[in-house]
Amino acid sequence: MKAVVCKQWGPPETLEVCEIPDLTPGPQEVLIQVQAAGINFPDVLIIQNKYQFKPELPFTPGSEACGIVQATGAEVKHFKAGDRVIAFVGHGAFAQQLLAPQQAIFPVPAGMDDDTAAAITLTYGTSHHALLDRAQLKAGETVLVLGASGGVGIAAIEIAKATGARVIAAASSAEKLAVCVEHGADICINYSDADWRDQLKAATGKQGPDVIFDPVGGDYAEAAFRSIAWRGRYLVIGFANGEIPKIPLNLPLLKGASILGVFWGDFVRREPAANLQAMQQLVGWFHEKKIRPHISGRYSLNDCATAMNLLVARKATGKLIIRPQD
C-alpha cells in the first residue's frame, strides 16, 4: 500500500510517498481502508517535532480518517468487515490503510459522506470541548472567534450558534470573512484593520466578548484579551501564528477573567465518556443541519505536502482532505 512517510523532522517538503507492506491488525485493532483523511494544524507541528505528541521516526502522519473496515483482531467485538467507520488516532491516517485501536473508532452516522466524516472529529471535538465544557458557554452570550475561517474556527462559529450565542468572527481578509458569514457569524471583523479593537468594542456595546476562542496566538492574543468582558473566559486553542503569546497576569486580575487551556486529545484519553456525549450531540446537530464542515480542498497522497503548506501559510479555509485511494 501507499503511505505518506515522515523519515526526518522537518517541513512538509521532507515527507515522502512510499510503498510499504500491507498492515495486519493486532488482537484489539481494526484494519481500515482509508477513504478520506482530514488535515489538521497539529499534523504540521508533529512532523517538525514541535508538538506534545512525538512519534518515533519513521511514521505516517494524519490523525483522523473515515474508511471501510477490512479486517478485525480476534478480540474486536463491535466492528466487522464492511463497516464504515471514523477513526481518531495519533498518526497513520495519510495512507491507504490504517490500524486503529477499537476504542478509537466509531460508526459513520447515517447520511454522512466520507469527506465530512473525516473532517468532524478533531475540529468539532476541540471546539465543542472548548466552548461548552471549558468555557461553559450560555445562550445569549457573545463569542469572539479569532482565526474564524479555519477548521476549528468554522466549527466554533457553528457550535456557538447552535448553543444560542452571538458570534463575532475575526479573520484577515474579506474572502475569509465571507466564509464565516456562510456558517452563521453575526458580525465580522477584519483584524488586519488598524481599528479592529474599536470595531469589537462597538459590536459589544463597549462590554467586550464573554468568550474569546483563540487558535491563532501571536500579537492578536493580548489585544483581544484587553477587550474581554468582565468575568470573560479566554480559550487557548493553539498557536497557528507560530508565536506563543505572553499575556500580563494583571489583565485577568483587572477583568475578573479566566484563561482556559484546551487540549482535546488528552480530554479524549482522560474523559472518554464525556467525549462520547459531546460526539453524540455533534451528530445530532449534523442531522439537524446546524453544523456542516466546510471542505475547501481535496488532495491525493502525492499532494499532501502542498495541502499542508496551505495550512502553514494560513491560506486554507475550513478543512482540507486527503483522498488516499485517488
N, C-alpha and C positions, 0 to 999 in steps of 0.2 A: 504494500500500500504506500501511498504518498503522504508525506507529512512535512510541515514546516519545522525546521530544527534549529535551535539555538545552541551552537557549539562553543561560542565565546561571548562574554558580556560585551554589549555594545548597542548601537542604534539599530533600527530596523534593517538597514542595508546589510548588516552582517548575518542576517538569517539566511538559511539555505532550504530549498525544497529538495527532499531526499526520498529515495525509495527505501523503505525499511520493512522488516518482516511483519507479517500479519500478527495481530495480538491474540492472546488466549486468556480468558477470564479466570481469575482465582476463585476459590470457593464462594466468596461473598461479593463477587464482582459481576458486572454486566458489560458485555461487549456491544457497542453501539456503532452502527454505520451512520456517520455524521452527515446530515443533510444541510445544516446551516450552523454557523458558529458566530456569536457576537464578539465584536472587538471592543475592548474597554481600556480606559487610560491606564489602569494598573498593569495591563499586559505590556505596555510600552515601558513602564518602570521596571517590571520583573526582568525583562531581557537585558536591562542595563545594570542589574544588581542594585537597584535603588528602592526596592520595596521591602515591606516587612517579611513577606514570604520569599524564601530563597531556595529554589530547587537546585539539585546538583546538575552540573553540565554532563553530557548534553541533554536537552529536554525539548519538548514541543510546547510552545505557549498556547494560550487560549483557555478561558475559564468557564465558558458557558456554551452549551450546544443543544440542538434538537436533532433527533435522529431515530433510527429504527433498531430495535433490539435484534442482534444477530445470534447471540448465544448467552447463556447464563451459567454461573457457577453452581455447584451442587447444592449449596446452602441458600440460594436465592429462591424465595417463595412467592413473591408478589408480581414478578415480571416474567414474560415468556417471549420467545422469538416472534417477531412481527409487531410487537407493541411499539407505538410512537411515544417517545419519552423526551423529557427535558433533563439535562444534567448540569449541575454546578460543581466544578472541580477546581483544584488549584492550578492545573495546567493540563495540556494534552488535547485541547479541542480543535486546534488548527491542523486537522489531519482527516484522512478518510475513515479512520476507525478511532474509537475512544474507549478506554476502560474506565468505568466509574464504579465506586462502591454503591451497593444497592441503596444505602441510606441517602445518597447524594442525587438520586433521580426521582422523578415523579411523572405521572402520565400527562401527555399533552391534553389540555382541555378541549372539549368538543368545539369544533368550529374555528380553531386557531391554526393558522398556516405555519409552516416551518420557520420562516424568517421571523415572524412575530414571536414564536415560541423561543427562538434563540436570542431574542432581544429583551426579554421581560424579566429575567431573574435578577441580575446584578443591579441594573439601573433602577428598576421599580422597587426591588427589595431594599436597596440602600435608601431611596427617597422615602419609602413608607416607614422604615425604621427611624429615619431622621426626624420626619415631621410628626408622626403620630406616637412613636414610642419615646424618643429622646425629648422632643420639644413639646409634646402633649398639645398639639395644635387644636384649636377650637373653632367652630363655625363663627364667622363674623370677625375673626382676627385678620390682620394683614401680614402677608409674607412677601419679603423681597428675595427673589431668586437671582443670584449672580451666575454668570455663565449660562443663562437660561435656555439657550438654543442647543446645548449639548445633550447627551443621553440622559444623565441624571437630572439636568435642568428641565427638560421637557417632562420627565416623569414627575418631578416636584410640582410643576405647574398643574398637571392633571390631578395628582393626588390632593393637592391643596384645594382645588376647585371641587373635587368630589366630597371633600370634608366640609365645604361651605365657607371656605376662607376667600379673602380677596387677594389677588396676586399681582404684584408689580414685577415685571420681567426686565432684567438688565442684561444687555449684550452689547457687542462692539460694532454692529452695523445694522442698517435698515433691513437688509435681507434676512439676517438672523432674527431680528425682532418680528418680522412678518411671519416666520415660522411659529414664534411664541404666541402670536395672536391666533393662529390656526388651532392651537392646542389649548386656548382658553384664557390667556393672560388678559387681565382687565386694563392694565396700564403698562406702557413700555417706556423704558429709559435707555438711551444710548450712553453708556458710561465712557465713551470717547469724548463726549461733550464736557467742556470745562465746568459747566454749571450743573452737572448731574446731581450733585447733592442738594442743590436748590430745587431741582425738579422733584427729587424724592421728598423733600420737606413739604412742598406744595401738594404732592399726591397723598400725603398722610395727614394733612391739616396740621402740620408742624409737630405732630406727635411721634413720628417715626414708625418703622415697621415693628410689629410684635415679634416676628421671627425672621432671622436672616439665614438663608440657605447658601452656603459658600463653598463651591467646589473649585474655586479659582485661586484664592490666596493672593500673594503679592501685594501690590500697592493698594488694591481696592479694599482689602480687609479692614485696615484701621479706619479708613474714610467711611466705610459702611457702618462699622461699629459705632463711630461717633454720632451716627444718625439714629441709633436704635431707640425704641420706646422704653419707657420705664418698665421694669420687670421683663424686658425683652430677652429672647433666647437666640444666641448666635451659634449656628451649627457648623462645625469644622468637618467638611466632607473630604477635601483633598486640596491639592496644590497644582492645578493644571497650568498656572502661570510659571511654575518652576521654582518659585521662591516661597519659603515658609515664613509667614509674617510674624512679627513680634509686636503683640498688642500691649500697650502700657496697662498695668493692672489697676491704675486709678480709674480707668474708663468703666469697667464693670462695677466698680465701687460706686461711682457717681450716678450711674444709671440703675442701680439695683439689678443689674443684668447678669445672665449666666452664659458661660462659654461651654458648649457641649460637644464632646468628641463623638464621631460617628464611625464605627468600624464594623460594617455589616458582616464581613466574613467571619469575624470572631463571634459576633452575635449569633450567627447561624450555628456555629460549633457549640457555643455555651448554652444557648436557649433554643433548641430545635423546635420545641412545642410552640413557642411564641412566634417563631418564624413561619411555621406551618399555618398558624392562624392568619398571619399577615398575607401569605400567599393565597389563602382561600378568599380573603377579602379582595385581593387584586383580581383574581379570576372572576369573582362576582362583578366587579366593576368593568372588567373586559366585556362580559356578556351584556352588561347594561350600556355599553358603548361610552363609558365615562373615561376610559383610558385606551389609548391606541399608540403603540410605539411608532415613532417617526423614523423610518428607514430611508436614508438618503443615498446609499450606495451598496452594491453587491459586487464581490470580487472573488476571483479564483485563488487557489493556494499560491500560484505564481505571482499574484499581485498583492500578496499580504503586506509586504514592506511598504508599497505605495499607499495602501489604505491606512496603515499605522502612522505613516508620516503625515497624513491629513489630520490625524488627531494631535500629533505633536505641534503642528503649525496652527492648530485651532481653526481649521478651515472646514471641518465637518459639522453638519447639524444632525441632531438625533443620533441614531445608531448606524454603524457600518457593519456589514455582514460578509463573512467568508462562506463560499459555497464549495466545499472540498470535492464534490463529485463532478463539478463542471470542468 
